[in-house]
């Protein structure tokens, strides 16, 4: 604790963003890096608590007080080493994580937590600014082969940890580029892809093999995966979207959020996707159904495409402005949040249920909705509160219902839990010997930081299992 009075002398300073009128005209990241003096000052506010509750909030168990102190002392290289001990991708979590660590910070009892997320991002960017992430290849190879299916945050973290443990890792990705959700689900204005490319280069140098355009299930069957590898880890995410089966759902202009976001990320990457199936918000009134992060990403993307207006609706009631007594610190605060995309010009509405879509010549022109109230945990319509919202584009961002069941899940006959996710034990092992699952495929839709933590945890479980198991499959590949 370099400055024991830091939290008394300095106030929290929020991270800076490019002006709205500037950033909505491009796809570059909106964050403005903090000046070194400001960053050191913010890091000095860390109290080095006897019980660091930020550890409780962070799924990765990041050594937050340690690297805050090192940043305050100007020792960024040492801070980066501390950070890399627990987090494979701090340049990602430092940009898109909702920072549960800050919610658990002791200073959040007075709503002024340390700017942990900004400090973390700056440490990671300091490393990348030196040219590249330094590879950490294993000293000894085990001769074991492991397949990882899916290259989202859980798959990447799991593959990197297993590769560093000395196993030969092959990571399968059905898309044409590595990255999964990070590549195609998160807009560039929140996460530019240069840092992701740098991590992939680091993993290649560490010995991880990537096979893009290969869908496990259709292209490589589950039985073949078990035959060719000593172990397999399923990290294909929870890609099955929650639908809204109401009248008019078939109308043109009603799309899942990920269809929309993936197309735009491909445009930014230089792909030609503007065919007859292009989904574009320019010149249209857009309604986003769903109030979470994916919905917010749809808002920011629509505004940058030139939407006439964007309205975001949410089924649940408007959250409280401050913590309620039933939601004490250090629990995650259930309060109203406004994302940077919502700040850019979205209209928001709560406690509204979409009943039908209206069309003209096969294309959506409005949605019909009704006000609802939450009564004893049950959502009840309020009679006489019907509303009509004109729109030419509707984006369904209501979350996901679990992993896609067809393909490898069915081929291997994997047991599912009550929520439809792949059932696993504490090590990540599934009901089939040698097959593991991590991230959203086993947890359900969750945060990127949880996916990374799961990838690391399951990698440790796979490594322990391989070191106990006889070398039965290594020669098959």
N, C-alpha and C positions, 0 to 999 in steps of 0.2 A: 504494500500500500504506500506508493510513493508520496502521495499528498493526502494526509489524513483529514484535511479540511476541504478537499476538493468539492465534495457534495454540499458543503455549506457555502462555499464562496461562489460557485458557478451554477447557473441554471441550465436545464436541458435546452439544447438547441436542435430543432428538427432538421433533418437533411434537406438540402436545397434541391429544387427541381427547375428545369428550364421553364420559361414563361409559357403559359397555355397557348397563347396566340402564336407562339413559335413552334412548339412541339407537335401540335395537331396537324402540321403540314409535312411531316416526315415520319420515318419509322425508326429513328435513332433513339437510343436510351435517353430517358428524361432526367436522370440523376446528374447533379452537378457535384463533383468531388469536393469534400471539405478541405479547407486550407489546413496545412500541417499543425499550426498553432491551435486552431479550433479543435481539431481531432484530439490532440494531446490533452487539451482542456477537458473535453468530454470524457476521455478515458480516465482522467484523474478523478472523476466523480465516483468511480467504483469504490465502494466502502470496504471491500475485502471482508465481507461478513463472516462471522464465526460459522454460521450455517449459510452457505451460498445458495439461496433458493432459486437462483437462475439455473443451477444444475438440475433442479427438479423440473423446471419448465422446459429445458432443452432436451429433446429426445436423444440427442447425440452425446449428452454429458460433456459438452465443450468446457474446457478449462478457462472459463471466462475471466475470473479475477486475475489469473496469471497473465493472460495476454493483454488485458487492459493495462496492467502495471507496466508491462514491457513496452507497449505503445506510448504510454506517458513518458517513459524514459528514453524514447526515441530508438528503441532496439527492435525494429520491425522484422529483421531477419529471424531473431529468436522468437518473436511473437508468431511468425509464420510456422516455425517448427512445432510450437505448442499447438497451434490450431490444426495442423495436419495430423496430429496424433489421434484426433477424434472425428474429423470431418474431411471426407474426400473431395468435396466440392464447395468450399466456402464462398467462392465467387458466385455460385448459384444461390445458396441460402442467404447470402448477404444482399441479394437483390429481390428475391421473391418470397422469402419466408415471412409469415406474419409475426415472427419474433415472440413466441411464447416465453422465451427467456426474459424479455423485457417486461412482460406481464407479471412475471414472478419476481422481478427485481425488488428488493426491499424499498427502494426509493419510489416504487410505483404505489406505495401506500399513500403517497401524496401526489400521485399522477405525474411524477418526474423521473421515470426510470433512466438509467444509463442508456446511451444510444449504442447498444451492443451490436445491433445489426449493421450499422454504419461502420463501426470499428472493424468488424469482421470482414466486410466487403473491402475496406481499404487495405487491410493486411493481404488479402488474396490478390488484389490488383497490384499491390507493390511487388509481389512475386512475379506476376505475369509481365509487368513492365520491364523486368530484367531480361525478357526474351522468350522464356518458355518455362513450363513446369518441369522440374528436374525429374527424370525417370528414377524409379527405385526398383530395379529388377531383383529377383530373388538370388541369393547366393548359391542355393542348392535346389535342383529340380527333383520333384518326387516321382515323375513318370506317370502320374495320374492325369486323366483327361476329364474335364468338366465342361458340360454344355450349359450356357446361360441363355434363356429364351426371353428376349425383349431387352431393349437398350435404353429404357427410361432410367430415372435416378436410382431405383433399387437394383436394376440389372447392372448398371455401370459400377455402382459401389461394390456389389457382390463380386463382379468379375475382377475388379482391380484388387480387392482383398485376396481373392483366391489366387490370382496371378502372383502377387507378392509373396504368398505362402509357398510358391514353388510348383503349383499345379499348371498344367497346360489347359488354358481356357479358350473356348471358342464361343463367341457371343453371336447369336442369331437375331437378325432384325428383318422383319418383313418389308419395311419401307426401304426407300432407296438411299437413305442417309441414316447414320447412327444418331441417337438422341431421344427417340420416343417423344414423350410429352415435352421434354425440354426443347426438342428441335421443332416440332410442329404444333404443339399445343399452346405454347406461351409466346405472345407477340414479341417482336424484336424491340419495341419501345420499352419493354420491361427487362428483356434479356437478349442482348445481341449474341450472335452465335460464335463469335471469334473465340471467346473463352472456352466454350464447349469444344470447339475444334482443337484447341490447345490441350485440353484434357485427353481427348481421343488420341492425339499424337503421343502424349505421355504414356498412355496405356499400351499403344502399339510398341513403343520402345521398351516397355516392361514385359512384352511377350504375349499380350492378349491378341487373339485373332478375331477379326470381324467378318461376318458373312451377311452382307446386305441383300435385300431382295429375296430372302429365303424365309418362307412362312412355315414354321413348325406346325404340323398338322396336315395341311395340304401338300407341301413340298417334301417335308421330312416328317414321317409319321412318328408318333410317340414310341412305338415299339423299336423303331430303328434307333431312336435317340438313346434308349436304354441299352441297346446292343452295342452301340459304338462308343459310349462314354461310361466312365466309372461312376459318374453322378450327373444329375441334371437339376438345374434350378429354374423354376418357372417364375418369371418376373414380367409377365406380359400386361400387367396393369388391370384396371377395372374399366374396360373399354366399352361395355354394353351400356348405352345411354338410356336414361329414363324417358320414356315417350309420354305423349299426351293424347290418348286415344279419344278424341272428341269430334263432333261433326265438323267437317271442313279440314281435317288434318291432311287430307290428300292434295289440297290446293297447292299450286305452284307459289313459291315464296315463303313456305313454311319449312324450316330446316333445323336440323340439330346444330348446336353451337360449334361442335368440333368440325363439322363439314365446312363451315364458314371460316373458322380460324386457321385450319390447315391450308386451305386455298391461299389465304393471304400470306401466310408464312412462306409458302412456296413461291409466290410472286416476289417477295423480298429476296429470296434466295436465287432469283433469276430464272425460275421455271416458267414455262408458258402454260398457264391454266385458264386463260380467258377464252374458253370455247363456249359452245352453247350451254354448257352446264355451269358456267361461272355464277357465283353467288356474290353480288355486289350491293353495297348500301348506298352508293352515290345517288343523290337526287330522290331518295326514298324516305318515307317515315318508317322508322324501325321500332319494333317492340321486342325487348329482350325479356323472356320469361325465366325468372330465377335470379336471386340476389347475391349469389356467391362470387368467388373469384373468376370462374369461367364466364359468368354473366358480365362481370366488370370488364373482362378482356374483350368481350363482344362490343361493349359500349365504346371503349377506346378505339377499337378497330373500325367500327361504323363511323365514328366521327372523323377519323383520318381518311376514310374513303369518300367523305363528302355527304353524309346523310343530312337530310333536311331537318330531322329531329330524331331523338332517341329517347324512348320511354322504357324504364326498367321496372317490372312488376314482380312482387314477391307475395307468396301465399301467406306467410307468417306475419304476425303483427309487427309494427315498427318497434325496434328495440329501445330500451331505456337510454337516456342520455348519460346517466351516471350509474355506478354500481348499486345494485339493490342489496339490502341486508342479507338476502338469501344467497348472494354471490360474492363472498368475501375474498380478499387477497389471501393467499397467492393463486387462487383459482383463475382460470381464463376469464377475463371480464366480458360479460354478455351485454355489451353496450353498442350503441349505434356507431358504425364506422363508415367513413366516406373514402373511397379509393381515389387514386389520382385520376383514373378514367372518369369516375363519376363527377369529379370536380370540373372536368372539361366541358360539361354541358348537358348531362343527362337529367331527365325528369324521373323521379322515383316515386313509387306508390307501393303501399303495403296492404296486407289483409285483403287481397283481391284474388278471386278464383276465375280463371278463364273457362268459359262454358262452351264456346264454339267459335269457329272462324267463318267469316262471311267472304264470299268470292264473287267475282265478275269475270265471265269468260274463262273460268278455270284458274284464276289467280286471286290470291288473298287481297282483300281491300279493307278489312276491319276485323277486330275480334270483339266478341261479346263476353262481358265479364260481370261478376257480381261481388259485392262486398261480403266479407265473412268475419266472424269473430271466433276467438279461441275460448271455449267454454269447458273447463275441466279437462283440458287436454284434447278435446274434440273440436274440429273445425265445423262451424255451423253457418250456413248462408243467412244473410240478413235480407228479408223480403223488402221489395221496393227500392233496392239499391243497384239495379242493373245499370251497367254503363257500356258504351260502345267506343272503341278506340280505333280510329282510322290508321291503317298501316299498309305498306306494300311489301314489307319484309318482317317475318317473325323468326326469332332465333330461340330455340328451346335449350335452355341452360339450367336444367333442373337436377343435374347430378347424374350419377351412374349407378347401376344396380348390381355390378359385380363383373367378374371376368367373363369373356365370351365362352360359352359352354361347349360349342361345337369344336371340333379339332382335337388338340392334344389332351384336353381335359376329359373328353369322352373316350378317346382312344385308349387312354391309360386307366380309365375307370376310377378316377380320383374321387375320393369322398369329399363332399361339400359340407360346410357348416350351415346353421339355420338361416344365415343371410345369403347363402348361395355363393360364398367365397370358398376357395380351396382350403380344406381343413388341414391344419398343421399343428405340431406340438411346439414346445418352447424353442427347439433348435431349428424349426422350419421344416422338419420332416413331414411328408404327406403320408397317406395310407399305402403308398407304393414304395417299397424299399429302394433307396438310392435316388428318389425323386423328392425335391424340396421346393418350397414356394416362398416368395418374399414380396414385400411391398403391397400394392393395392390388390393384387391377385389373391392374397391371403387375408389382408387386413380390411379390404374394402376401400372405397374412395377416401383419400386422406391427403396429408400435406407432403410436399417434397422432402421436408426434413425427416418425416417419419419413414418415407421410402428409403432414404439413405441409411437411416439407423437400422431399418429392417434388413437391408442388403448386407450391412456389416455384420449384424447378429447372425444371419443365416449363413454367411460365408464362414464364420467361426464354427457353426454347427456342421457344415459340410466338411470342413477341414478335419475336425475331430472324428467324424464318421469315416472319412477316407483313411485316416491313419490307423483306425481300428480294423477296417475291412480288408480282406485279402485282395490281392491284385488279380481280380477275375476278369475284368473287362478291358484292361489297358491294351491288350494285344489286338482287340477287335477292330480298333480304328485304324 
